[in-house]
């Protein structure tokens, strides 16, 4: 019987001499360094190439107080770089620094354009905590922002006066109080929150309504009870003008009327 012959195993390749291995390693390092250098040079060239300069600005959004020329004048001088090198985060902050701009989204559009989508502030109140002579504004998200109050067309904006960071709570309560007080022909002109958490309303006719302390629901409930019984009080004291109302009393309220003592008005005002 014939015997099978095993194929000879291929011998392992001979190890390269040490100097050859060293030369290969040095060559690989040189090639890698050259690739990095070329990449850096290419990036540097792109950042300086005049062909990729930002040449156009596309603006979207519901703009009422800004236009393209004002945005160019206020934001573009703060931008640096070309299409590839411009910092979009810094560009966003540059556009948000423009008066009346609340939020900006910036993106590149090939090959030389920036597309910007803007959201403007919508003022709902004056913020008087920083001083009556130079008030800030409150937007419809309850945020305080800086802008030229003279640019506001609405001369009947209410005034909010409260501790720092209370604007959102004041806007939330104001929106709920407005329709309630309107049923009593009362228009809130000023909403004040003291440092101790006590609320008060000044109407556009100079009347003062003390709401006191409590949750938003409690304050609204007191106001609703007051407005609901106000016709009874007005009928009892026909021809008398209300000057103030104190809703902090448990189970009722006290009022001050022209020609009527506070005590008598308080007794008359305690109605369910």
Protein Blocks (a to p, Z undefined) as FASTA:
>chain_A
ZZddddddddddddddfklmmmmmmmmmmmmmmmmmmmmmmmmmmmmmmklgcfbdcded
jdfkbcfklmmmmmmmmpgcdfklpcfklmmmmmmmpghiabdcdddddfbbccdddddd
ddfbdcfknojklccdddfkopacdddfklpmblkbccddddehilmmmmmmmmmmmmmm
mmnopacfbdcddfkopacdddfkopacdebjadfklmmmmmmmmmmmmmmmmmmmghia
cfbdcfkbghiacdddehiafklmmmmmmcZZ
